Amino acid sequence: MSRPPSPRGGGRAAPPGAVHEAGPEPSIEITTLANGLRVITERMPEATSVSAGFYARIGSRDERAEVAGSSHFLEHLLFKGTEARSARSIAMAIDAVGGEMNAFTTREHTAYYTRLPRSQVAFGLELLTDVVTGPAFRDNEVDAEREVILDELMAAEDTPDDVLHMRMMESLFPGHGLGRETLGSEGTIESLTRDQIASFHGEHYRPANLVVAAAGAVEHDEVVELVAGAFDDGDPGTRPVRHAPLTEAEPLVVVHRPIEQAHVAFGWRALAHDDPDRYAFYVANQVLGGGMSSRLFQEIRETRGLAYTVYSAMSAYSDAGVAFLYAGTAPKHLDEVTGLMDEILDGLLREGITDEEHAVALGCLEGSTLLGLEDSGSRMGRLGGGLTSRDEVISVDEHLARIRAVTIEDVTRVLRRVFTAPRTVAAVGPFDESEPALVRAVAHAR
């Protein structure tokens, strides 16, 4: 519940117009500044580090087709320097205190973060704020980083499982931003100009579209004070408008490559990140192919030795989601592996999961959640990702309670909800669309 701003820890007063609210746990606090910038922190008294990040609610799905790859291009360029700092001076400053600074781009947000000793929190936030809000965009650095990204694209095209996942997304969401590769394409990266990239930054890196998250040995009021002056031009900006995918998925995509291994995946459109069934789907995915005890791993790798890598996975977005099964195998085993993938899934849809599988999955999800909270970086990611993606951060106890509340019946329902829908079959290897195993996989109906 919101309350009027007031002086808090250390006697610092909140900036004018700021609204402070308690977080889902006593150690978490949230402040929304008058310009819309949100600051969320988690105090970890035992920590010796602080992790802090800027999360921008802008990703590859939000880009116009002609500037595809802009978010990822910015991820590279912001570390190339500001008006006051060169790329070298930024790197040396971080190294001098034993810290780290990095970034990542997703389909729906981009994050820039640093992890430093707790004595360096003021320095780290000042540096990060300068990097995110004041990039220089020097022409020579734009051109140099363009070549780096083109090399990154070539590396992805040389990696068969990367190619498989790129083509899978394109086929699941044809013509939609969710199907677009976050790196962009060779054509868009080559054609993007310095002014286009700077304009993209100026439009989207505005306070109403940003979250500052910090976790560790940190004081909330200090973080608010350090970032409150980051934007002083009075323009809060707006969030990008998103449209859910409406076109149907394509049933088959095959990339012929004269390689030694066959890579194959089955993909479905699945649940958005706020779907009530998402916790049941976490459990379903764990049983299907989420770990070493899963049905896919046990049957295809452990029992039959047909693949080194086999798993299922899921991704969730604001208005859609993805679920997929993947295996890499010898081409001669492709038919057997795809048949087993369908057989295992059909068995789950028909009979559901066992009591033992249910208990193991719940224990795994609970344990991995707790283990993932041991360092300041993971806690920062939970805060920044939750507030940016869902406008909420729930307590760890609430998250665990939702996992424990999932019943076997819930899992059966969500399995049938997701996996009886139309699917896409994607493959990369020494074959084409006439490969009998793929034809049969496409024809397999539920």
Beta strands, then each sheet from edge to edge (+ up, - down):
strand 1: 2-3
strand 2: 19-22
strand 3: 28-32
strand 4: 38-43
strand 5: 49-56
strand 6: 100-105
strand 7: 110-117
strand 8: 210-216
strand 9: 252-256
strand 10: 262-269
strand 11: 309-316
strand 12: 321-329
strand 13: 423-429
sheet 1: 1+ 2- 3+ 4- 8- 5+ 7- 6+
sheet 2: 9+ 13+ 10- 12+ 11-
end
